Amino acid sequence: MIFTLETNPMKKVNSYLIILIPVFFFSCSNSVIIDNFAEEDNQTPEDKQETEDNQEAEQDDYRCDTCNYCDASELYQECYGELCTSDTCENYFTIWKELFISNNQMTEDYFDNHIFPCMTILHKWNSGISFRISYQIIIDWVEAWVQDDFIILIDSAENHFPHLDLPRDTLLSKDQIEMAVSGGAFSSRMHKVEPIDHLKFPTLQNALDTLISTAGVDTLCSRSIYYESHSKNSPSNGHPYLEANAFLNLKENQCIYTDIDLVTGEIKIRHDLCMII
């Protein structure tokens, strides 16, 4: 069997990737309501002063150590890479596109207007050879960078995934690739991308303001726009998400992490360590 890896790709696609760069130090005091059930008529002046001091101390626990406002900048960067042009590479690009459109119940027209491949390679590794593709998804103001991989040739010595009827040392067919992706075999994966025409939020700032208001903080820094990984055991809804976070208390190593579904508006918030020491 003669097999050629693409080493001199000729076709280049110019597209651009939005990267949201966080500025990590900023004011982010929580909107904390401090209950005061003490009846003023029954408090002495000393008691009132002690109550006020305690309230101020409690508020300080929810303030950042610095006061610089986070102004997330948008850095547009070329989507690096080229589309390889060997017969093998182009064949598996065609297979990827057919499976991608079919699995996501997407039309050719939607694909052409929202999905922009910018890099394909054939990657040789321990288990064999995989096809890898990077592409942009553009919906309204969102530009997300996504990467899919699937095995196309399995090494003859590879004994993993024996329950899948996948041949060794030969190029896989479209049906076999679909089986590998469905079973997550040999790191094969394809993202789920719901064919959505418009987002819930008209701008990035509008989505970020919604997160800030719900989280009860002064500000958050945009971290990334992403699609969740998709698998049979852990399916995603195929929606883009905005991730944003903040330091709550740097001295106490306390941070807040937030995510918002840019289609439904569903929000996830968690408090965790800023760094593992």
C-alpha positions as CSV (number, residue, x, y, z in Angstrom):
1,M,0.0,0.0,0.0
2,I,1.4,3.4,-0.9
3,F,0.5,6.2,1.5
4,T,1.6,9.8,1.2
5,L,1.6,12.4,4.0
6,E,1.1,16.0,2.8
7,T,4.3,17.9,3.2
8,N,3.9,20.8,0.8
9,P,0.4,22.1,0.9
10,M,-0.5,24.7,-1.7
11,K,-3.8,26.1,-0.7
12,K,-4.1,28.8,2.0
13,V,-7.2,30.2,3.4
14,N,-7.1,33.6,5.0
15,S,-9.5,33.9,7.9
16,Y,-9.4,35.4,11.3
17,L,-9.8,34.3,14.9
18,I,-11.1,36.4,17.7
19,I,-9.2,36.0,20.9
20,L,-10.4,37.7,24.1
21,I,-7.5,38.6,26.2
22,P,-8.2,39.0,29.9
23,V,-6.7,41.8,32.1
24,F,-6.4,40.0,35.4
25,F,-6.4,42.7,38.0
26,F,-9.5,44.7,38.5
27,S,-12.1,45.9,40.9
28,C,-14.7,43.1,41.4
29,S,-16.4,43.6,44.8
30,N,-19.4,41.3,45.2
31,S,-22.8,43.0,45.5
32,V,-23.3,41.7,49.1
33,I,-26.4,42.6,51.1
34,I,-25.4,42.6,54.8
35,D,-28.3,41.9,57.1
36,N,-28.7,44.2,60.0
37,F,-31.4,42.9,62.4
38,A,-30.2,44.9,65.4
39,E,-32.8,47.3,66.6
40,E,-31.1,50.7,66.9
41,D,-33.2,51.7,69.8
42,N,-31.7,48.9,71.9
43,Q,-28.1,49.6,70.8
44,T,-25.6,51.7,72.7
45,P,-23.3,54.0,70.7
46,E,-20.5,51.5,71.3
47,D,-22.7,48.7,69.9
48,K,-23.6,50.7,66.8
49,Q,-19.9,51.5,66.1
50,E,-19.0,47.8,66.5
51,T,-21.8,46.8,64.1
52,E,-20.6,49.3,61.5
53,D,-17.0,48.1,61.8
54,N,-18.1,44.5,61.4
55,Q,-20.1,45.4,58.3
56,E,-17.1,47.2,56.7
57,A,-14.9,44.2,57.5
58,E,-17.4,41.8,55.9
59,Q,-17.6,44.0,52.8
60,D,-13.8,44.0,52.5
61,D,-13.8,40.3,52.3
62,Y,-15.5,40.6,48.9
63,R,-13.3,43.3,47.4
64,C,-10.3,42.7,45.2
65,D,-6.8,43.7,46.2
66,T,-6.5,46.1,43.3
67,C,-8.8,48.5,41.6
68,N,-7.9,48.5,37.9
69,Y,-11.0,48.1,35.7
70,C,-11.0,45.1,33.4
71,D,-11.3,46.2,29.8
72,A,-11.2,43.1,27.7
73,S,-9.5,43.7,24.3
74,E,-10.3,42.0,21.1
75,L,-7.2,40.7,19.3
76,Y,-7.9,39.5,15.7
77,Q,-5.3,36.9,14.6
78,E,-4.9,35.0,11.4
79,C,-6.2,31.5,11.6
80,Y,-2.8,29.9,11.0
81,G,-2.4,26.9,8.7
82,E,-3.1,25.6,5.2
83,L,-5.4,23.1,3.6
84,C,-3.3,20.2,2.5
85,T,-3.9,19.2,-1.1
86,S,-2.8,15.5,-1.4
87,D,-5.5,13.1,-2.7
88,T,-5.7,11.4,0.7
89,C,-6.1,14.7,2.6
90,E,-8.7,16.0,0.2
91,N,-10.6,12.7,0.3
92,Y,-10.8,12.9,4.1
93,F,-11.7,16.5,4.1
94,T,-14.7,15.6,1.9
95,I,-15.6,12.8,4.4
96,W,-15.3,15.2,7.3
97,K,-17.5,17.7,5.6
98,E,-20.2,15.2,4.8
99,L,-20.2,13.8,8.3
100,F,-20.2,17.3,9.9
101,I,-23.1,18.5,7.8
102,S,-25.1,15.2,8.4
103,N,-24.4,14.9,12.1
104,N,-25.3,18.6,12.7
105,Q,-28.4,18.5,10.5
106,M,-26.9,21.5,8.6
107,T,-27.5,22.7,5.0
108,E,-24.7,23.2,2.5
109,D,-25.7,26.9,2.4
110,Y,-25.4,27.3,6.2
111,F,-22.0,25.5,6.1
112,D,-20.7,27.9,3.4
113,N,-21.9,31.0,5.3
114,H,-20.8,30.1,8.9
115,I,-18.1,27.4,8.8
116,F,-14.6,28.3,7.5
117,P,-11.9,25.6,7.4
118,C,-8.4,27.1,7.7
119,M,-6.1,24.1,8.3
120,T,-6.0,20.4,7.6
121,I,-3.1,18.0,8.2
122,L,-2.4,14.2,8.4
123,H,-0.9,13.5,11.8
124,K,1.2,10.4,12.4
125,W,1.3,9.2,16.0
126,N,1.6,6.0,18.0
127,S,-1.8,4.5,17.1
128,G,-1.6,5.3,13.4
129,I,-2.5,8.3,11.3
130,S,-5.3,10.9,12.0
131,F,-6.9,13.6,10.0
132,R,-7.0,16.9,11.8
133,I,-9.0,20.0,10.8
134,S,-9.2,23.5,12.3
135,Y,-12.1,25.8,11.4
136,Q,-13.8,28.9,12.4
137,I,-17.5,29.2,13.3
138,I,-18.9,32.7,12.7
139,I,-22.4,33.6,14.0
140,D,-23.2,37.3,14.3
141,W,-20.3,38.8,16.4
142,V,-19.0,35.4,17.6
143,E,-15.9,33.9,16.0
144,A,-14.9,30.6,17.6
145,W,-11.9,28.4,16.7
146,V,-12.6,24.7,16.7
147,Q,-10.6,21.6,15.9
148,D,-11.8,18.0,15.0
149,D,-9.7,14.8,14.7
150,F,-10.4,11.3,13.6
151,I,-8.3,8.2,12.9
152,I,-7.9,7.2,9.2
153,L,-5.3,4.4,9.6
154,I,-4.8,2.2,12.6
155,D,-1.4,0.7,13.2
156,S,-1.2,-3.1,12.9
157,A,0.1,-3.5,16.5
158,E,-2.7,-1.4,18.0
159,N,-5.0,-3.6,20.2
160,H,-7.3,-1.0,21.7
161,F,-11.0,-0.8,21.0
162,P,-11.4,-4.5,20.1
163,H,-15.2,-4.2,20.3
164,L,-15.2,-1.9,17.2
165,D,-14.9,-3.6,13.8
166,L,-12.1,-1.4,12.6
167,P,-9.4,-2.8,10.3
168,R,-5.6,-2.3,10.9
169,D,-3.0,-1.0,8.5
170,T,-5.5,0.2,5.9
171,L,-7.3,3.5,5.2
172,L,-10.7,3.6,6.8
173,S,-13.9,4.2,4.9
174,K,-16.5,6.9,5.7
175,D,-18.7,4.4,7.7
176,Q,-15.7,3.2,9.6
177,I,-14.7,6.7,10.5
178,E,-18.2,7.4,11.7
179,M,-17.9,4.3,13.9
180,A,-14.6,5.6,15.3
181,V,-16.0,9.0,16.0
182,S,-19.2,7.7,17.6
183,G,-17.1,5.4,19.9
184,G,-14.4,8.0,20.6
185,A,-11.8,5.5,19.3
186,F,-8.2,6.7,19.1
187,S,-9.0,10.2,20.1
188,S,-11.6,10.6,17.3
189,R,-14.0,13.5,17.8
190,M,-16.2,15.9,15.9
191,H,-17.8,18.9,17.6
192,K,-21.6,19.3,17.6
193,V,-22.5,22.7,16.1
194,E,-26.1,23.7,16.1
195,P,-27.0,25.6,12.9
196,I,-28.1,28.8,14.6
197,D,-28.7,32.0,12.6
198,H,-28.6,34.5,15.5
199,L,-27.5,34.8,19.1
200,K,-29.5,35.8,22.1
201,F,-27.2,38.7,22.8
202,P,-26.6,41.5,20.2
203,T,-23.1,42.2,21.4
204,L,-20.2,40.8,23.5
205,Q,-20.7,43.5,26.0
206,N,-24.4,42.7,26.4
207,A,-23.6,39.1,27.2
208,L,-20.8,40.1,29.6
209,D,-23.1,42.6,31.4
210,T,-25.6,39.8,31.9
211,L,-23.0,37.6,33.5
212,I,-21.7,40.5,35.7
213,S,-25.3,41.3,36.9
214,T,-26.1,37.6,37.6
215,A,-22.8,36.9,39.4
216,G,-23.2,40.0,41.5
217,V,-19.7,41.4,40.8
218,D,-18.5,44.8,39.5
219,T,-16.9,43.4,36.5
220,L,-15.6,40.2,34.8
221,C,-12.9,39.6,32.2
222,S,-13.8,37.8,29.0
223,R,-11.7,34.7,28.8
224,S,-12.8,32.9,25.7
225,I,-15.6,31.9,23.3
226,Y,-15.8,28.2,22.9
227,Y,-17.9,25.1,22.0
228,E,-18.1,22.2,24.4
229,S,-16.5,18.9,23.5
230,H,-19.0,16.4,22.2
231,S,-19.1,12.7,22.7
232,K,-21.7,9.9,23.0
233,N,-21.3,9.7,26.8
234,S,-21.0,13.5,27.2
235,P,-23.1,15.2,24.5
236,S,-23.1,18.9,24.1
237,N,-25.9,21.2,22.8
238,G,-23.8,22.6,20.1
239,H,-24.1,26.2,21.3
240,P,-21.3,28.8,21.6
241,Y,-20.4,29.9,25.2
242,L,-18.7,32.9,26.6
243,E,-16.3,32.3,29.5
244,A,-15.4,35.1,32.0
245,N,-13.8,35.2,35.4
246,A,-12.5,37.4,38.1
247,F,-10.4,37.6,41.3
248,L,-12.7,37.9,44.3
249,N,-9.9,37.9,46.9
250,L,-6.4,37.5,45.7
251,K,-5.0,37.2,49.2
252,E,-7.4,34.4,49.9
253,N,-6.8,32.8,46.5
254,Q,-10.6,33.1,45.7
255,C,-11.8,33.4,42.2
256,I,-15.2,33.4,40.4
257,Y,-15.7,31.5,37.1
258,T,-18.7,32.0,34.9
259,D,-20.0,30.7,31.6
260,I,-23.0,31.8,29.5
261,D,-24.8,30.0,26.7
262,L,-25.0,32.6,24.0
263,V,-28.1,31.0,22.5
264,T,-30.3,30.3,25.6
265,G,-28.7,32.6,28.1
266,E,-28.2,29.8,30.6
267,I,-25.5,30.8,33.1
268,K,-23.1,28.7,35.2
269,I,-21.2,30.2,38.1
270,R,-18.7,28.6,40.5
271,H,-16.3,29.8,43.1
272,D,-12.9,28.1,43.2
273,L,-9.2,28.6,43.8
274,C,-7.4,31.1,41.5
275,M,-4.3,28.9,41.4
276,I,-3.1,25.7,42.9
277,I,-0.1,26.4,45.2
